[in-house]
Structures are given as C-alpha cells and as structure tokens.
Amino acid sequence: MSGDGMFDRLHDRLGEEHTDSPLTLSDLLDFPDDERAVVRHIMRAKHPERAHEVAAGLGLSTEEFARIVGSLSIRGVVITVDDCLRIAPMQSNARVNPGGVWGKLGDL
C-alpha cells in the first residue's frame, strides 16, 4: 500500500492559502443598510422569529426580504434553525489573561 497519495493530498492542502477569514461582528458595520437592519432585528428579537415575522416587523415585501436573507445566508451570516432565522456563529476575539507576573499586575 502506497502512502504517496495521502502525503500528496496533505502537501497540496498545506500549500493552499486560505484568505477567507471568518465573519466578525465588526464586519456587520460594512453591510448595506437593508441587510444590517435584518441582522439587527434578528439579533435583538426576544425569541427566534420565522422569516415572515421578521419581514413583517421590518415592513419589507416578501421578494425584497427573500433577496436580503438569501444574500446573508450565502455569506454565512444567517441560518435557519427549526424554521426560525438565527445569526450564524461568528468569530469572536477572546481576551486571555497571560498569567504569571503579568496576571498579578491587575491585583495592584
């Protein structure tokens, strides 16, 4: 059994440059106004809403809302879970305490 195929695939995979970075919340600021309004409505809803409820809440026609949600879902911003629209998990920057001496500086 030859391992050349596996190593070739690994080499090819490692040689690829991945330029697509995960979406962050700050990226939402660059969205067009209509897309930002839909995302903001979904994020601020007290409970998950169905598509027609979000469209009605924003006063959008079915066609216009379908275009906006389609664009957002293709980019991985919005997902549908149990027939309700939700924001897809996004990258977040976590603050990590470096520990050691640097962690003790906060105690002063």
C-alpha positions as CSV (number, residue, x, y, z in Angstrom):
1,M,0.0,0.0,0.0
2,S,1.5,3.3,-1.1
3,G,1.2,6.4,1.1
4,D,2.1,8.8,-1.7
5,G,-1.5,9.7,-2.3
6,M,-2.1,10.7,1.3
7,F,1.1,12.8,1.5
8,D,0.4,14.5,-1.8
9,R,-3.0,15.5,-0.6
10,L,-1.6,16.8,2.7
11,H,1.1,18.7,0.8
12,D,-1.5,20.2,-1.5
13,R,-3.7,21.2,1.4
14,L,-0.9,22.8,3.3
15,G,0.2,24.7,0.3
16,E,-3.2,26.4,-0.2
17,E,-3.5,29.9,1.0
18,H,-6.8,30.5,2.9
19,T,-7.6,34.2,2.5
20,D,-11.2,33.9,3.7
21,S,-11.4,35.0,7.3
22,P,-14.5,34.2,9.4
23,L,-17.0,37.0,9.7
24,T,-16.8,39.1,12.9
25,L,-19.4,41.4,14.4
26,S,-17.5,44.5,13.3
27,D,-17.9,43.3,9.7
28,L,-21.6,43.9,10.1
29,L,-20.9,47.7,10.0
30,D,-19.9,47.4,6.4
31,F,-23.2,45.7,5.3
32,P,-25.8,47.7,3.3
33,D,-28.5,49.4,5.3
34,D,-31.2,46.8,4.5
35,E,-29.0,43.8,5.4
36,R,-27.8,45.5,8.6
37,A,-31.5,46.2,9.5
38,V,-32.4,42.5,9.1
39,V,-29.4,41.3,11.1
40,R,-30.1,43.8,13.9
41,H,-33.7,42.8,14.0
42,I,-32.8,39.1,14.3
43,M,-30.2,39.8,17.0
44,R,-32.5,42.0,19.1
45,A,-35.5,39.7,19.0
46,K,-36.6,38.4,22.4
47,H,-37.3,34.9,20.8
48,P,-36.4,33.4,17.5
49,E,-38.7,34.5,14.8
50,R,-39.8,33.0,11.5
51,A,-39.0,34.7,8.2
52,H,-42.4,36.1,7.7
53,E,-42.4,37.6,11.2
54,V,-39.1,39.4,10.6
55,A,-40.3,40.7,7.2
56,A,-43.5,42.0,8.8
57,G,-41.6,43.6,11.6
58,L,-39.4,45.5,9.2
59,G,-42.2,46.3,6.7
60,L,-40.4,44.5,3.8
61,S,-42.1,42.8,0.9
62,T,-41.6,39.0,0.6
63,E,-39.5,39.4,-2.5
64,E,-37.2,42.1,-1.0
65,F,-36.9,40.1,2.2
66,A,-36.0,36.9,0.3
67,R,-33.3,38.7,-1.6
68,I,-31.8,40.1,1.6
69,V,-31.9,36.9,3.5
70,G,-30.6,34.9,0.5
71,S,-27.6,37.2,0.3
72,L,-27.0,36.9,4.1
73,S,-27.3,33.2,4.1
74,I,-24.9,32.7,1.2
75,R,-22.3,34.6,3.1
76,G,-23.0,32.5,6.2
77,V,-24.4,35.3,8.4
78,V,-28.0,34.0,8.8
79,I,-29.1,30.4,9.3
80,T,-32.4,28.7,9.7
81,V,-33.0,26.5,12.7
82,D,-36.4,25.0,13.3
83,D,-37.9,27.3,10.7
84,C,-36.6,30.3,12.6
85,L,-33.9,32.8,11.5
86,R,-30.8,33.0,13.6
87,I,-27.4,34.6,13.4
88,A,-24.8,32.1,12.5
89,P,-21.9,31.7,14.9
90,M,-19.2,34.2,14.2
91,Q,-15.6,34.5,15.2
92,S,-15.0,36.4,18.4
93,N,-11.8,37.6,19.9
94,A,-11.3,36.3,23.4
95,R,-9.2,38.1,26.0
96,V,-6.8,35.7,27.6
97,N,-5.1,36.5,30.9
98,P,-1.4,35.9,30.3
99,G,-0.9,34.7,33.8
100,G,2.3,34.8,35.8
101,V,3.7,38.2,36.8
102,W,1.5,39.9,34.2
103,G,-1.6,38.5,35.8
104,K,-0.6,39.8,39.2
105,L,-0.4,43.4,37.9
106,G,-4.2,43.6,37.9
107,D,-4.2,42.9,41.7
108,L,-2.2,46.1,42.5
